[in-house]
Every structure is written in structure tokens, then in C-alpha cells.
Amino acid sequence: MAEPPREPLDRETGRRLASALEDIVAHRIVRIHNSVLKVMAFQFLRGLAFGLGTVIGASILVSVLVAVLARIEFVPLLGDLASRVIEQIQDAQGSSEP
């Protein structure tokens, strides 16, 4: 595939291009990625935030699920399962208390 002929850039286009490149270089994310230590610190903090969010979200989801299952006692299979889950949680809480 043949390339179209390139026209030389005029001065105004060159100035706009240089200005755009200066804006990109001055951007925060580019400055962070200029240093390996900064990138490692940024990724470490990002991982901590992701892990903490995952743990908190899973805890909330499990507590809501157990609460919903505890209210469903009219369905025999789910009621028995919910009762066993609640008993195990209460046993675990009772054994951890001094």
C-alpha cells in the first residue's frame, strides 16, 4: 500500500504540535511514570485500595446474603441451609469470645 505524499508542516501547525507535546509532558501521569520508584509506589497503593475494596465489598455481600437466607425459612432446603449457616456463625462467634 503506497503512502500518500507528505507535505511539510507549516509554522503554525508546528507550534500547535509543540504546545500539545508540552501539555502531555507536563501531565501528572507522565511525570509519575518518569520514575520507576514512583510507578512502583503508585501501583502498590492501587493494589492496596483494590484489595481493601474487595474485602469490604465481599463482607457486605456475605452479610446481606446471610440476612436474606435467614428470612427464607418457608423453603425447606434453603431454610435448613440458612439455619446451618447461622448456627456455624454463632458457634464461631461464641468460641472466639474470652
N, CA, C and O of each residue as an XYZ file, in Angstrom:
392
protein
N       0.852     -1.168      0.000
C       0.000      0.000      0.000
C       0.898      1.231      0.000
O       1.766      1.369      0.862
N       0.698      2.092     -0.930
C       1.551      3.273     -1.083
C       1.125      4.367     -0.115
O      -0.063      4.603      0.107
N       2.125      5.025      0.451
C       1.846      6.137      1.356
C       1.565      7.394      0.558
O       2.188      7.635     -0.475
N       0.617      8.202      1.042
C       0.387      9.474      0.331
C       1.581     10.396      0.552
O       2.249     10.312      1.582
N       1.841     11.247     -0.383
C       2.984     12.158     -0.206
C       2.756     13.072      0.996
O       1.651     13.566      1.218
N       3.816     13.285      1.761
C       3.727     14.121      2.949
C       4.047     15.564      2.601
O       4.988     15.865      1.867
N       3.232     16.437      3.154
C       3.502     17.850      2.961
C       4.255     18.357      4.181
O       3.986     17.905      5.294
N       5.180     19.272      4.006
C       5.901     19.813      5.162
C       4.948     20.600      6.055
O       3.998     21.220      5.577
N       5.219     20.563      7.365
C       4.376     21.275      8.322
C       4.646     22.774      8.242
O       5.790     23.213      8.130
N       3.575     23.537      8.303
C       3.787     24.981      8.359
C       4.123     25.382      9.787
O       4.015     24.549     10.687
N       4.519     26.600     10.026
C       4.977     27.052     11.341
C       3.865     26.969     12.394
O       4.107     26.560     13.529
N       2.666     27.354     12.011
C       1.563     27.346     12.977
C       1.251     25.920     13.440
O       1.027     25.689     14.628
N       1.235     24.981     12.522
C       0.991     23.584     12.885
C       2.107     23.061     13.772
O       1.851     22.331     14.730
N       3.333     23.425     13.464
C       4.474     23.024     14.286
C       4.386     23.584     15.697
O       4.688     22.885     16.665
N       3.973     24.840     15.820
C       3.811     25.447     17.145
C       2.707     24.754     17.936
O       2.865     24.480     19.126
N       1.595     24.474     17.271
C       0.486     23.790     17.965
C       0.903     22.393     18.405
O       0.543     21.947     19.494
N       1.660     21.706     17.558
C       2.146     20.373     17.899
C       3.110     20.434     19.079
O       3.035     19.602     19.983
N       4.008     21.407     19.078
C       4.950     21.571     20.190
C       4.210     21.904     21.475
O       4.564     21.400     22.541
N       3.189     22.746     21.389
C       2.392     23.092     22.570
C       1.656     21.874     23.112
O       1.592     21.670     24.324
N       1.102     21.067     22.214
C       0.397     19.855     22.644
C       1.357     18.881     23.317
O       1.001     18.260     24.319
N       2.567     18.738     22.786
C       3.552     17.854     23.397
C       3.984     18.360     24.768
O       4.193     17.563     25.683
N       4.118     19.671     24.920
C       4.462     20.227     26.231
C       3.349     19.951     27.244
O       3.622     19.637     28.402
N       2.105     20.070     26.805
C       0.976     19.769     27.692
C       0.988     18.303     28.120
O       0.718     17.984     29.277
N       1.301     17.421     27.181
C       1.342     15.989     27.500
C       2.470     15.702     28.484
O       2.270     14.976     29.458
N       3.644     16.258     28.242
C       4.791     16.015     29.116
C       4.538     16.580     30.509
O       5.018     16.017     31.493
N       3.800     17.671     30.613
C       3.519     18.288     31.912
C       2.392     17.571     32.660
O       2.139     17.868     33.828
N       1.722     16.640     32.003
C       0.601     15.953     32.649
C       1.090     15.103     33.818
O       2.194     14.559     33.782
N       0.276     14.995     34.834
C       0.645     14.308     36.080
C       1.037     12.849     35.856
O       2.031     12.383     36.414
N       0.269     12.127     35.049
C       0.531     10.695     34.863
C       1.872     10.475     34.159
O       2.559      9.489     34.428
N       2.242     11.379     33.268
C       3.541     11.252     32.587
C       4.664     11.519     33.574
O       5.690     10.839     33.548
N       4.479     12.509     34.448
C       5.502     12.803     35.463
C       5.662     11.635     36.432
O       6.778     11.332     36.852
N       4.566     10.980     36.789
C       4.642      9.834     37.703
C       5.428      8.696     37.049
O       6.250      8.046     37.696
N       5.168      8.463     35.766
C       5.811      7.343     35.083
C       7.244      7.636     34.651
O       7.875      6.793     34.014
N       7.761      8.797     34.981
C       9.167      9.090     34.684
C      10.101      8.412     35.672
O      11.293      8.283     35.394
N       9.593      7.976     36.817
C      10.424      7.364     37.841
C       9.899      5.963     38.155
O       8.701      5.777     38.372
N      10.785      4.998     38.176
C      10.393      3.621     38.479
C       9.861      3.513     39.909
O       8.896      2.789     40.158
N      10.481      4.225     40.843
C      10.019      4.178     42.231
C       8.619      4.760     42.376
O       7.806      4.237     43.137
N       8.335      5.831     41.656
C       7.004      6.418     41.705
C       5.964      5.465     41.126
O       4.859      5.343     41.654
N       6.324      4.798     40.049
C       5.398      3.837     39.439
C       5.135      2.690     40.406
O       3.991      2.264     40.568
N       6.182      2.192     41.045
C       6.014      1.087     41.998
C       5.152      1.517     43.180
O       4.281      0.763     43.613
N       5.382      2.722     43.710
C       4.577      3.217     44.828
C       3.126      3.401     44.409
O       2.215      3.052     45.160
N       2.904      3.943     43.223
C       1.541      4.143     42.717
C       0.828      2.805     42.568
O      -0.323      2.668     42.982
N       1.496      1.825     41.984
C       0.878      0.512     41.779
C       0.642     -0.206     43.111
O      -0.352     -0.917     43.261
N       1.542     -0.026     44.071
C       1.370     -0.615     45.392
C       0.121     -0.051     46.073
O      -0.701     -0.800     46.600
N      -0.008      1.269     46.054
C      -1.185      1.904     46.659
C      -2.468      1.507     45.927
O      -3.516      1.314     46.544
N      -2.368      1.388     44.614
C      -3.522      0.953     43.823
C      -3.935     -0.468     44.218
O      -5.125     -0.759     44.334
N      -2.967     -1.339     44.420
C      -3.261     -2.708     44.836
C      -3.861     -2.772     46.227
O      -4.775     -3.559     46.475
N      -3.352     -1.945     47.146
C      -3.927     -1.896     48.491
C      -5.381     -1.446     48.450
O      -6.233     -2.028     49.123
N      -5.664     -0.418     47.668
C      -7.029      0.082     47.563
C      -7.947     -0.972     46.940
O      -9.081     -1.149     47.383
N      -7.461     -1.663     45.924
C      -8.263     -2.704     45.278
C      -8.546     -3.844     46.256
O      -9.676     -4.325     46.338
N      -7.530     -4.273     46.992
C      -7.707     -5.365     47.962
C      -8.659     -4.982     49.076
O      -9.524     -5.772     49.454
N      -8.508     -3.775     49.605
C      -9.393     -3.317     50.667
C     -10.832     -3.224     50.174
O     -11.756     -3.637     50.875
N     -11.026     -2.688     48.984
C     -12.367     -2.600     48.404
C     -12.987     -3.964     48.187
O     -14.184     -4.151     48.404
N     -12.179     -4.915     47.761
C     -12.677     -6.269     47.543
C     -13.115     -6.909     48.853
O     -14.177     -7.529     48.915
N     -12.310     -6.765     49.894
C     -12.652     -7.353     51.198
C     -13.918     -6.721     51.769
O     -14.804     -7.428     52.250
N     -14.002     -5.406     51.718
C     -15.181     -4.722     52.254
C     -16.425     -5.104     51.455
O     -17.474     -5.386     52.035
N     -16.312     -5.115     50.136
C     -17.454     -5.486     49.289
C     -17.909     -6.913     49.533
O     -19.110     -7.175     49.609
N     -16.968     -7.840     49.656
C     -17.325     -9.237     49.902
C     -17.969     -9.397     51.277
O     -18.912    -10.173     51.434
N     -17.469     -8.673     52.264
C     -18.058     -8.747     53.611
C     -19.504     -8.268     53.606
O     -20.378     -8.893     54.206
N     -19.743     -7.162     52.930
C     -21.108     -6.637     52.850
C     -22.007     -7.608     52.106
O     -23.136     -7.857     52.529
N     -21.517     -8.160     51.001
C     -22.319     -9.093     50.208
C     -22.669    -10.347     51.000
O     -23.809    -10.810     50.958
N     -21.700    -10.896     51.719
C     -21.962    -12.103     52.512
C     -22.937    -11.806     53.643
O     -23.818    -12.620     53.916
N     -22.803    -10.669     54.303
C     -23.716    -10.354     55.404
C     -25.139    -10.157     54.898
O     -26.091    -10.595     55.543
N     -25.292     -9.500     53.749
C     -26.634     -9.333     53.178
C     -27.192    -10.684     52.751
O     -28.373    -10.957     52.967
N     -26.375    -11.522     52.156
C     -26.827    -12.844     51.728
C     -27.263    -13.691     52.915
O     -28.288    -14.369     52.839
N     -26.516    -13.669     54.000
C     -26.891    -14.434     55.198
C     -28.178    -13.883     55.792
O     -29.031    -14.652     56.235
N     -28.331    -12.568     55.807
C     -29.552    -11.970     56.344
C     -30.767    -12.366     55.508
O     -31.833    -12.658     56.050
N     -30.602    -12.374     54.199
C     -31.713    -12.771     53.329
C     -32.026    -14.249     53.516
O     -33.192    -14.632     53.603
N     -31.000    -15.071     53.577
C     -31.228    -16.507     53.761
C     -31.864    -16.803     55.120
O     -32.631    -17.758     55.242
N     -31.564    -16.014     56.125
C     -32.150    -16.234     57.447
C     -33.654    -15.975     57.425
O     -34.403    -16.567     58.202
N     -34.089    -15.095     56.540
C     -35.515    -14.776     56.460
C     -36.290    -15.784     55.604
O     -37.519    -15.818     55.652
N     -35.598    -16.581     54.843
C     -36.264    -17.553     53.969
C     -36.302    -18.895     54.687
O     -35.475    -19.769     54.430
N     -37.250    -19.050     55.573
C     -37.382    -20.318     56.278
C     -38.572    -21.116     55.782
O     -38.783    -22.250     56.211
N     -39.352    -20.534     54.882
C     -40.507    -21.262     54.376
C     -40.130    -22.224     53.264
O     -40.921    -23.111     52.943
N     -38.966    -22.088     52.669
C     -38.478    -23.037     51.679
C     -37.608    -24.036     52.436
O     -36.581    -23.650     52.994
N     -37.992    -25.298     52.466
C     -37.299    -26.270     53.327
C     -35.793    -26.369     53.071
O     -35.011    -26.327     54.021
N     -35.385    -26.495     51.849
C     -33.961    -26.676     51.569
C     -33.173    -25.416     51.936
O     -32.141    -25.512     52.601
N     -33.635    -24.259     51.522
C     -32.932    -23.016     51.831
C     -33.031    -22.675     53.305
O     -32.087    -22.132     53.880
N     -34.156    -22.985     53.923
C     -34.309    -22.713     55.347
C     -33.322    -23.516     56.170
O     -32.696    -22.977     57.083
N     -33.171    -24.806     55.860
C     -32.210    -25.649     56.571
C     -30.781    -25.157     56.352
O     -29.980    -25.100     57.285
N     -30.479    -24.808     55.116
C     -29.135    -24.309     54.801
C     -28.857    -23.009     55.559
O     -27.787    -22.835     56.142
N     -29.825    -22.110     55.541
C     -29.655    -20.835     56.240
C     -29.502    -21.070     57.738
O     -28.683    -20.416     58.383
N     -30.274    -21.989     58.297
C     -30.175    -22.276     59.730
C     -28.788    -22.811     60.079
O     -28.209    -22.435     61.099
N     -28.258    -23.695     59.224
C     -26.923    -24.244     59.486
C     -25.844    -23.162     59.380
O     -24.909    -23.130     60.180
N     -25.981    -22.284     58.395
C     -25.005    -21.202     58.246
C     -25.051    -20.298     59.467
O     -24.006    -19.911     59.991
N     -26.249    -19.958     59.925
C     -26.391    -19.090     61.097
C     -25.831    -19.771     62.342
O     -25.169    -19.126     63.155
N     -26.089    -21.056     62.495
C     -25.555    -21.785     63.652
C     -24.040    -21.802     63.639
O     -23.408    -21.618     64.679
N     -23.447    -22.022     62.470
C     -21.989    -22.045     62.375
C     -21.395    -20.673     62.686
O     -20.358    -20.577     63.342
N     -22.046    -19.624     62.219
C     -21.558    -18.281     62.514
C     -21.653    -18.006     64.015
O     -20.725    -17.464     64.615
N     -22.784    -18.384     64.613
C     -22.946    -18.153     66.042
C     -21.959    -18.998     66.856
O     -21.433    -18.529     67.865
N     -21.708    -20.224     66.430
C     -20.702    -21.074     67.103
C     -19.311    -20.449     67.015
O     -18.560    -20.438     67.990
N     -18.976    -19.926     65.827
C     -17.666    -19.311     65.634
C     -17.547    -18.040     66.481
O     -16.478    -17.766     67.028
N     -18.596    -17.284     66.594
C     -18.573    -16.069     67.415
C     -18.504    -16.436     68.896
O     -17.825    -15.765     69.674
N     -19.193    -17.482     69.276
C     -19.186    -17.907     70.679
C     -17.843    -18.460     71.106
O     -17.432    -18.259     72.249
N     -17.149    -19.151     70.214
C     -15.852    -19.742     70.578
C     -14.736    -18.707     70.563
O     -13.693    -18.918     71.183
N     -14.940    -17.571     69.853
C     -13.878    -16.563     69.805
C     -13.945    -15.602     70.986
O     -12.979    -14.887     71.253
N     -15.065    -15.573     71.694
C     -15.187    -14.685     72.855
C     -14.422    -15.288     74.050
O     -14.421    -16.505     74.233
N     -13.765    -14.427     74.869
C     -12.997    -14.937     76.008
C     -13.888    -15.417     77.128
O     -13.393    -15.876     78.157
